[in-house]
Amino acid sequence: MESVLTLNQKSQIVISKEIRKKLDLKPGDQLGAVVEGDKIILRPKPKSPAGRLRGLGKGTWGSRAKIDAYIEKLRDEWERA
């Protein structure tokens, strides 16, 4: 989906209702802007900085049972050492 945005006399842009609705943007929300080559990439800033990290490592270690088994194995190794 591509939208055309126009700069007004104050160099401001208006984001279309379709995009605001899709990204759940509200007045006062902040966007981060990054320039990559000849592109400007806008991303909504997370309401909570920790929210961006939530779930990042999910599944890295497998299931809860697998994690518990690994911890038990480490504890056994520590006790033998």
N, C-alpha and C positions, 0 to 999 in steps of 0.2 A: 504494500500500500504506500503510495507516494502522495504527499500533499504539498501544495505550493503555498508558501508563506510569504507575505509581503512586508517589507520594512516600512513603517510610517515615518513621518517627518522627525520623530524623536528617536529613530532607529530601534523602535520596539516592534515585536512581532506578536501576532495573535495566533494562538493554537486553536485549530478547528474543534468544534464541539465533538465531532466523531473521535478525534484523537484523545481529547480530554476525558471522554466517557470510557474509552478503551483502557486508558492508563489510570483511571480514577483520580484525575488531577482536580484539585480544588483551588480556589483563590488563596494565595499565600504559600502554596506548595513551592518548593525550590527545585530547580533543575540544574544538573551539572552539565557543563558544555566542554567538549573536547574537540580540538581541531586535528584531523587526521588527513594529511595531504590537502586536497581541495574540498574536504567535507567538514561540516560541523555536526557533531553527534551530541544530541541532547538526551540526558537520562534523568528520570526522576530521582532525587536524592531520597534515601529511605527515611521514613519518619523516625526510626530508631537506628543509630549506627550499628548496634548489635544485631538488628533484624536482618541486615545484609548477610551476616555470617551464619545465621540460623540454618541448620541443616546442611551446611557446607561439607562436613565430613561423614554425613549419613551413609551407612553401608560400607565404609572404609574397612572396618574390622569385622564385618559380617553380623550375624545374629547375636542376640544377648547371650545365648547359651555358648556360642563360640568364644565370645569375649570372656565370660566367666571361666571357661575351661583354660584359656590362655593365662589368665591371672592365677588360677590355681597351680598351673604348671610352673610359673615363675616363683610362686611362694614356696613350692616344693624344692626348687633349685636353690633358693636362698637359705632354706633350712638346712640343706645338705652342705652348704658352703662353710 
